Amino acid sequence: MSEKPYNENAYNGFAYCYDLFMDNIPYDMWAEYLYGIFREQGITEGTLLELGCGTGTMTEHMRSKGYDSIIGLDCSEDMLMVARDKDIPDALLIQQDMRELDLPYQVDAVYCVCDGMNYLLEPQDLQKVFDRVKRFLKAGGVFVFDMKTRHFYQDVLGNRMIAENRDDASFLWENEYHEDTGINEYLLTVYQLEDEERDLFSRCDELHYQKAYEPDEVRQLIQTSGLECCEVYEAFTKKSATPDSERVYFVVKNK
């Protein structure tokens, strides 16, 4: 497999199947954890911004927490088409690159989950996102995002192949981790039933790239943007992240 810079259209072409195979993720638990962090930081009302909203499943869950409105942003129009079909109340869905975030007004809180920040393959890309969040997050507002870790890519996922087969769809997920760059490259092949009578399936191949960052490097980039990194938690806990954490959550505040 070859190396490649930021994969801007990583999700295009299989948004529907992506949504289908994500049904085993406990979004309700993820949303409750995120909401708990926002409550602790005093963010219980106002407008939320979701970076990398994908097909809008997390958007739905966070909108149900009682916030006034929510903005979902994603670079893939295919993903946003699926999200729009969900008809989420008071949700504005925008096709936009998070590195070029541009809004007509500031928001009360920002979040990015499901590895969205790992898709930024260069430190300067992370820096661009932090700089834009700084501009469009109200003073005292909170930015929460998760990241998978080097330990996860190297020791847990590794160079494995994962597969799942269903009556109307199946997928193959082949991974290759590049230790020298911290980039995990994976080829996702999805088969979807198109004609049940003739037992015909369509095939879609997607090549994805995600990068593992050291928490200290991310902290430094956050600080450079003028934001404050308050906590780095092991996912779904209030424990400080360790080298054995597989996913971590950064809690960032606009001073």
Salt bridges, closest charged atoms under 4 A:
GLU3 OE2 - HIS178 ND1 3.69
GLU8 OE1 - ARG99 NH2 3.90
ASP19 OD1 - LYS86 NZ 3.30
ASP23 OD1 - ARG166 NH2 2.93
GLU32 OE2 - ARG39 NH1 3.64
GLU32 OE1 - LYS65 NZ 2.63
GLU40 OE2 - LYS238 NZ 2.49
GLU77 OE2 - ARG84 NH1 2.66
ASP90 OD2 - ARG63 NH2 2.73
ASP97 OD2 - ARG99 NH2 2.59
ASP108 OD1 - LYS138 NZ 3.27
ASP115 OD2 - LYS148 NZ 3.06
ASP115 OD1 - ARG247 NH1 2.60
ASP125 OD1 - ARG99 NH1 3.10
ASP146 OD2 - ARG247 NH1 2.78
ASP155 OD2 - HIS151 ND1 2.95
GLU164 OE2 - ARG166 NE 2.69
GLU185 OE1 - HIS178 NE2 3.03
ASP195 OD2 - ARG198 NE 2.89
ASP205 OD2 - ARG203 NE 3.02
GLU214 OE2 - ARG150 NE 2.99
